[in-house]
Amino acid sequence: MLPRLDAEPDQSRGRTTTLVYETPTDSDDPYWAFYEDVAATQLASWLPTTQIRVLDVSGPRTRFARQMVAAGHDVVRVVPSAKGLDPSYPGVVDMRSRAQLGDPTSGQGRFLHVAGDSRSLDWFAPASFDAVLAEGRALSFCLATETTLEEIYRMLRPGGRLLLCVDSLLLGLARLAEQHRWAELSDVPRADVVLVPAEDGSITRCFWPEELHALLTSAGLDVDWIRPRTVLSAEAVTRAVASDVSCFPTLVRTEVELSAEREGESIGIHLVASARRPG
C-alpha cells in the first residue's frame, strides 16, 4: 500500500485523501523516519570502504551528502543557486585531480558545493568522479532521463558507480488515479514514457524496473540491481512502532533484506538502482 494522509476513522469515508510520495518537511510521522533510515542504510551498504569522490545531485536536502562526508568520502553537491550557501563552501575547484581528496587520516571527507542545473551536467569534466548519487527522486525530475544518464556515464571514471532513486510506476498510477486522469491511465500500457503532473505545475517521470534497466544499459552502464526502496506498508510500520518502538532497528533491517529479496519487482512508491561504468 502507498503512504497516505488519511481521514480519521470517525470521519466520512467519502473525504478526499492525499497521497504522500516523499518525506514531508519536519515530519514526525514514524513511517517517514523509518523510510529515511532505510534509505541511509541502503546508502551505507552501497558505499565502498575506501575514500572516493562523489557527485551528489540529490536535490535540496543535505542528509545523504553529510552521511557520505562523515564516512570519509569527498562530496560535490550540485545546488540550483549559490544564494544562501555556507561561505566556507564557495565553489568547486577542478575535480580531476585525485590529490584534492580530503585527508583520509581525519576520518572526514570534504563537502563542496557548486551551483548549476543537475538536469544537465555537461559542465563537468569527463571522468571526474568515482560515484554519482541521485537520491531524492532526482532523475524523476529529469524528464529527458536518457540524456542525464549519458552525462553521468561521461563523468564517471571507468569502474565508477551510480546509485539512484526514482518514482515507481505504481506511484505514477496511484497519482494519476488520485487526479481522476482516467484517459491517461488507460494509455499507460501503450506509453513509452509515463509523466505525471502535480498541482504546483511540475511534472515527474515514473519508471517500471524493465524500463529503468533499459535506460541504464542504453547509456552504457552495467546494472548491478534494481530494487523497491520499501516493501512493508506504511500501516504495518506505523502499527509496529506504536506497539513497540524498540522494534524500529529490526524493522529497518528487515526492510532492507526484503528489498534485496524482491529485486526487479515494482513494489512501493520508489525504485532504487545501482549501476556502474564498465572498466
C-alpha positions in Angstrom: 0.0 0.0 0.0 1.1 3.6 -0.6 1.6 6.1 2.2 -1.4 8.5 2.6 -2.6 11.2 4.9 -5.9 9.6 5.6 -9.1 10.8 7.3 -9.6 9.8 10.9 -11.6 6.6 11.4 -14.7 8.5 12.6 -14.7 10.9 9.6 -16.7 10.4 6.5 -15.4 7.7 4.2 -16.0 10.0 1.3 -13.4 12.5 2.4 -10.6 13.1 -0.1 -7.2 11.6 0.8 -3.9 12.9 -0.2 -1.1 10.6 -1.5 2.3 11.3 0.1 5.2 10.3 -2.0 8.2 11.9 -0.4 9.3 12.8 3.2 7.4 15.8 4.3 9.5 18.7 5.8 9.8 18.4 9.5 7.6 15.4 9.6 7.2 13.5 12.9 5.4 10.6 11.2 7.1 7.3 12.3 6.8 5.9 8.8 8.9 8.6 7.2 11.5 8.3 10.0 11.6 4.6 9.1 11.8 5.4 5.4 14.8 7.8 5.9 16.6 5.2 8.0 16.1 2.5 5.3 17.5 4.9 2.7 20.5 5.7 4.9 21.2 2.0 5.5 21.0 1.2 1.8 23.4 4.0 1.0 25.8 2.9 3.7 25.9 -0.6 2.4 26.5 0.6 -1.2 29.4 2.9 -0.4 32.9 1.4 -0.5 35.2 1.4 2.5 38.0 3.2 0.6 37.8 7.0 0.1 36.1 8.2 -3.1 34.9 11.4 -4.7 31.1 11.5 -5.2 28.9 13.8 -7.1 25.6 14.4 -5.3 22.7 15.5 -7.5 20.0 14.6 -4.9 18.3 17.9 -4.6 18.0 20.4 -1.8 18.4 18.1 1.2 21.9 17.5 2.5 21.3 14.4 4.6 22.9 11.9 2.2 25.8 14.2 1.4 26.6 14.7 5.0 26.4 10.9 5.6 29.0 10.3 2.9 31.3 13.0 4.2 31.1 11.5 7.7 32.0 8.2 6.2 35.2 9.8 4.8 34.2 10.5 1.2 34.7 13.8 -0.7 31.3 15.1 -1.9 30.5 17.7 -4.5 26.9 18.7 -4.2 25.0 20.4 -7.0 22.6 23.1 -5.9 20.4 25.2 -8.1 21.7 28.5 -6.8 24.7 29.8 -4.8 22.4 32.0 -2.8 22.4 31.1 0.9 25.3 28.7 0.7 27.7 28.4 3.6 30.6 30.8 2.7 33.1 28.1 3.7 32.0 26.2 0.6 32.0 28.9 -2.1 32.5 26.7 -5.1 34.3 23.8 -6.6 37.9 23.6 -7.8 39.0 21.4 -10.8 37.8 18.0 -9.7 40.0 15.9 -12.0 43.0 15.6 -9.6 42.8 12.8 -7.0 45.3 14.9 -4.9 42.3 17.0 -4.0 40.8 14.3 -1.9 40.4 15.1 1.8 42.9 13.8 4.4 42.0 10.1 5.0 43.5 10.2 8.4 41.0 12.8 9.6 38.1 10.3 9.1 36.1 13.1 7.3 35.8 13.9 3.7 35.4 17.3 2.1 32.0 18.8 1.4 31.9 21.2 -1.6 29.1 22.9 -3.4 28.6 24.1 -6.9 25.7 26.0 -8.3 24.3 24.6 -11.5 21.5 22.6 -13.2 21.6 19.0 -12.1 19.4 18.0 -15.1 22.2 19.0 -17.4 25.7 18.0 -16.2 27.8 18.7 -19.3 29.7 21.4 -17.5 31.7 18.8 -15.5 35.0 17.4 -16.9 34.9 13.8 -18.2 35.9 11.0 -15.7 35.7 13.5 -12.7 34.0 11.2 -10.2 34.2 7.8 -8.7 30.5 7.7 -7.9 27.3 9.7 -8.5 24.4 9.7 -6.1 20.9 10.7 -7.4 18.7 10.2 -4.4 15.5 12.1 -3.6 13.8 11.1 -6.9 16.3 13.4 -8.7 16.1 11.6 -12.0 12.3 11.6 -12.0 12.5 15.4 -12.3 14.8 15.0 -15.3 12.2 14.3 -18.0 15.0 13.6 -20.6 16.4 11.0 -18.3 18.3 9.3 -21.2 20.4 12.5 -21.7 21.2 12.9 -18.0 22.3 9.2 -17.7 24.6 9.7 -20.7 26.2 12.7 -19.0 26.6 10.7 -15.8 28.3 8.0 -17.7 30.7 10.5 -19.2 31.6 11.9 -15.7 32.2 8.6 -14.1 35.7 7.1 -14.1 35.9 3.6 -15.5 34.5 1.4 -12.8 32.6 4.3 -11.2 29.2 3.7 -9.8 25.8 5.3 -9.8 23.1 4.9 -7.1 19.7 6.4 -7.9 16.1 6.6 -6.6 13.1 7.3 -8.9 9.3 7.2 -8.7 7.9 3.7 -9.4 5.2 3.0 -12.0 2.9 2.0 -9.1 3.3 5.5 -7.6 2.6 7.1 -11.0 -0.6 5.1 -11.5 -1.8 6.0 -8.0 -1.1 9.7 -8.6 -3.0 9.7 -11.9 -5.9 7.9 -10.3 -6.0 10.4 -7.4 -6.2 13.2 -10.0 -9.0 11.3 -11.9 -6.9 11.2 -15.0 -8.7 8.2 -16.4 -7.7 8.8 -20.0 -4.0 8.9 -19.1 -4.3 5.8 -17.0 -5.8 3.9 -19.9 -2.9 4.9 -22.1 -0.2 3.7 -19.7 0.1 0.2 -21.1 0.9 1.6 -24.6 3.1 4.5 -23.3 6.8 4.6 -23.9 7.2 7.2 -21.1 4.8 7.9 -18.2 4.7 11.5 -17.0 2.7 12.7 -14.0 1.7 16.3 -13.4 1.5 17.9 -9.9 -0.7 20.6 -8.6 2.3 23.0 -8.5 2.8 22.6 -12.3 5.8 20.4 -12.0 6.0 17.1 -14.0 7.7 13.9 -12.9 8.6 10.7 -14.7 7.9 7.3 -13.2 9.5 4.0 -14.2 9.0 0.3 -14.2 12.1 -1.9 -13.5 12.5 -3.1 -17.1 12.3 0.4 -18.4 14.9 1.7 -15.9 17.2 -1.3 -16.7 16.9 -0.5 -20.5 17.7 3.2 -19.9 20.8 2.4 -17.8 22.2 -0.1 -20.3 21.5 2.2 -23.2 23.6 4.9 -21.5 26.5 2.3 -21.4 26.1 1.4 -17.8 26.2 -2.2 -16.3 23.2 -2.7 -14.0 24.0 -4.2 -10.6 20.5 -4.4 -9.3 17.1 -2.6 -9.3 15.0 -2.9 -6.1 12.0 -1.4 -4.5 13.0 1.0 -1.7 10.3 -0.3 0.6 8.2 -3.4 0.8 6.5 -3.1 4.1 3.3 -1.0 4.1 3.1 2.3 5.9 0.3 0.9 8.0 2.3 -2.1 9.1 5.3 0.0 10.1 3.2 2.6 12.0 1.3 -0.1 13.9 4.5 -2.0 14.8 6.3 1.2 16.1 3.2 2.2 18.0 3.1 -1.2 19.6 6.8 -1.3 20.5 9.2 1.5 19.5 12.2 -0.7 20.3 11.4 -2.8 17.2 12.5 0.1 14.9 16.0 -1.1 14.1 14.7 -4.6 13.4 12.0 -3.2 11.1 14.7 -1.2 9.2 17.0 -4.3 8.9 14.0 -6.4 7.8 13.0 -3.9 5.1 16.5 -3.7 3.6 16.6 -7.5 3.4 13.1 -7.7 1.9 14.0 -5.1 -0.7 17.0 -7.2 -1.8 14.8 -10.3 -2.0 12.2 -8.6 -4.2 14.8 -7.4 -6.7 13.3 -6.5 -10.1 9.8 -6.0 -8.7 7.8 -2.8 -8.9 6.6 -2.5 -5.3 6.1 0.6 -3.2 6.5 4.2 -4.2 10.1 4.3 -5.3 12.7 2.2 -7.1 16.4 2.1 -6.2 19.1 1.1 -8.7 22.8 0.6 -8.7 24.8 0.6 -11.9 28.5 1.1 -12.9 30.6 2.2 -15.8 32.5 -0.7 -17.3 36.2 -0.7 -16.9 
